[in-house]
Amino acid sequence: MLIEEPTKRQRSIRQEDRFAKELGGKRNKGSGSWKFRPGDAKTTHELLETKTTTKQSYRLHTDELKQITEEASRSLRTPLFGVTFEQAPFGVEKDWVVVPLSVWRTIQC
């Protein structure tokens, strides 16, 4: 009996749920596809866009950062960008979060 691999959509939903739970928030139903419900997940203070890849790299474009920044600003939240490397090699965490440097500075203080 063959076990079916999860679809990209199923992997994305699991990733969004995992990030939301880790951050103490909720996944947005429709995954940011509705204008009135931006981002993939949110907490009280953050709005998160997520991407998942089976490759060893992910090319992050400024358009993606601009979009989540504008959406977060409209909802008075901090923009976060999560990336999951599903095939991360041993010793490398598979889930990463990109934050603006100005936000990182406040976390470090």
Secondary structure as GFF3:
##gff-version 3
##sequence-region A 1 109
A	DSSP	alpha_helix	8	23	.	.	.	ID=ss1
A	DSSP	beta_strand	26	27	.	.	.	ID=ss2
A	DSSP	beta_strand	41	42	.	.	.	ID=ss3
A	DSSP	beta_strand	46	53	.	.	.	ID=ss4
A	DSSP	alpha_helix	62	74	.	.	.	ID=ss5
A	DSSP	beta_strand	78	85	.	.	.	ID=ss6
A	DSSP	beta_strand	95	98	.	.	.	ID=ss7
A	DSSP	alpha_helix	101	108	.	.	.	ID=ss8
###
